[in-house]
């Protein structure tokens, strides 16, 4: 059962190196989660979404409705 979503936005244009921003949204509804993530990842050239389970959300110490931003390295 999906409990949340992880979105990774990559910004490539005008940069020597890729810039990535990861947005974890603890909302089970994909449409609602996309709306929240799109406001956080403005300007991203590409956004990918991945389902997160209840256990993964719990391991990140998030509760329903929480949003967390981080900056992982680009592939």
C-alpha positions as CSV (number, residue, x, y, z in Angstrom):
1,X,0.0,0.0,0.0
2,X,1.4,3.4,-1.0
3,X,1.8,5.8,1.9
4,X,3.9,8.5,0.2
5,X,5.8,9.6,-2.9
6,X,9.4,10.5,-3.7
7,X,9.9,13.0,-6.5
8,X,13.4,13.8,-7.9
9,X,13.7,17.0,-10.0
10,X,16.8,17.4,-12.1
11,X,17.9,20.8,-13.5
12,X,20.4,20.5,-16.4
13,X,20.0,23.5,-18.6
14,X,22.7,26.2,-18.2
15,X,24.8,24.1,-15.8
16,X,28.0,22.2,-16.2
17,X,26.8,19.7,-13.6
18,X,23.3,18.4,-13.0
19,X,21.5,19.8,-9.9
20,X,19.0,17.4,-8.3
21,X,16.4,18.1,-5.6
22,X,14.6,15.3,-3.9
23,X,11.1,16.0,-2.5
24,X,9.4,13.4,-0.3
25,X,5.7,13.9,0.2
26,X,3.9,11.8,2.8
27,X,0.5,11.9,1.1
28,X,-1.0,8.7,-0.4
29,X,-2.9,10.4,-3.2
30,X,-0.6,10.8,-6.3
31,X,-2.5,13.7,-7.7
32,X,-2.3,15.7,-4.5
33,X,1.4,14.7,-4.0
34,X,2.3,15.9,-7.5
35,X,0.6,19.3,-6.9
36,X,2.7,19.7,-3.7
37,X,6.0,18.5,-5.3
38,X,5.5,20.7,-8.4
39,X,5.4,23.8,-6.2
40,X,8.7,22.7,-4.5
41,X,10.5,21.6,-7.7
42,X,9.8,24.7,-9.9
43,X,12.3,24.9,-12.8
44,X,13.1,21.3,-12.9
45,X,13.7,19.9,-16.4
46,X,12.7,16.4,-15.5
47,X,10.7,15.1,-12.5
48,X,10.4,11.4,-11.7
49,X,8.1,9.9,-9.1
50,X,8.6,6.7,-7.0
51,X,6.1,5.1,-4.6
52,X,7.1,4.8,-0.9
53,X,5.6,2.3,1.4
54,X,4.4,2.9,4.9
55,X,7.6,1.4,6.3
56,X,9.8,3.7,4.2
57,X,7.9,6.8,5.4
58,X,8.1,5.6,9.0
59,X,11.8,5.1,8.7
60,X,12.2,8.7,7.6
61,X,10.2,9.8,10.7
62,X,7.5,11.5,8.6
63,X,3.8,11.6,9.3
64,X,1.0,12.1,6.8
65,X,1.2,15.5,5.2
66,X,4.9,16.1,5.8
67,X,7.2,17.3,3.0
68,X,11.0,16.9,3.1
69,X,13.5,18.4,0.6
70,X,17.1,17.1,0.1
71,X,19.7,17.5,-2.6
72,X,21.1,14.1,-3.8
73,X,23.7,13.9,-6.5
74,X,22.6,13.5,-10.1
75,X,23.2,10.1,-11.8
